[in-house]
Amino acid sequence: MLTYYRSVGGKLNTIDGYIDGCWINAADPSPEELARVARETGLDLDYLSYPLDPDERSRFEREDGQLLIIMQTSYRLAEDSDIPYDTVPLGILHTDHCLVTVCALPENPVIKDVLGGLVRRVSTVKKNRLTLQLFLRNAQRFLIDVRQINKRVDAIEDKLENSQQNRELLNLLKLEKSLVYFLTGLKANEAMMERVKRDRIFEMYEEDSDLLDDVLIENLQAIEMASIASNILTSMAGAFASVISNNVNQVVKVLTVTTILVAIPTLVTSVFGMNVPIPFHDSPEGIWIVLGLAVALAVAVAGIFYRLRVL
């Protein structure tokens, strides 16, 4: 889907088609839509197609007055997915007269935040500034998602203390897999933005340089948070695997002790139920004597288990 925007007074307005100074957002575009953007902007069709590759790395290319920047962005998957969070490339393309963003997602969270007004003083005419604002919002988006993962880990941790199944442990492993993707994407973004700063691929004023420094700081913070969360998850997975094993062992121990205690009265009554002469078989109080003996033996064995701290 193609959407055209033009800023007025720091606010984004949707327009009907291409004009100079606009921002074109191509979300999950079809080949026909990419061809239309190529005709309107003069961008190379290959440049427009690169960000649609899910395995594309963070980088930038500049050729014939065209600039392509690809960065990794985080997004949340559906509840029934193998992992809760993943990364997807977002392409930012510059021409002399407009800015184009391309993503394989129907709605990229970073673009959604910008369109939702979470980024102030957006100007589609200032392509370089808008690019840096997308960088900054992307780093902040990673931070938000890492915090959400930490909350989910805390919730799973509460369930794991009494868990005897692997469901919660598997959920932890899925979150750990998401953090690995986050760390890979964040580090690739950092390397790309360091090159942007070093090579000065587009003109930056002092305020823009300060903004890029803020982006690098936010991105580094996201890397540290994701790394800490990943290390905690790794240690927790091993610890809680032992907790689950111990919980299962406790259940097995209780069942074993219960079986032994139940077997003692069964053994006594079986002996006195045999069709042979035995003590008390002629006594009217024989049944009570036998039951008392069975209970006494069971209580004695239970006392031994208690002293041995088996119970």
Secondary structure, DSSP 8 states (H G I E B T S, - for coil): -EEEEEEETTEEEEESS--TT-EEEEES--HHHHHHHHHHH---HHHHHGGG-TT--SEEEEETTEEEEEEEEEEE--TTSSSSEEEEEEEEEE-SS-EEEEESSSS-HHHHHHHTT-S-S--SS-HHHHHHHHHHHHHHHHHHHHHHHHHHHHHHHHHHTT--SSHHHHHHHHHHHHHHHHHHHHHHHHHHHHHHHHHT-S---HHHHHHHHHHHHHHHHHHHHHHHHHHHHHHHHHHHHHHHHHHHHHHHHHHHHHHHHHHHHHHHHHHHTSSS--TTTT-TTHHHHHHHHHHHHHHHHHHHHHHTT--
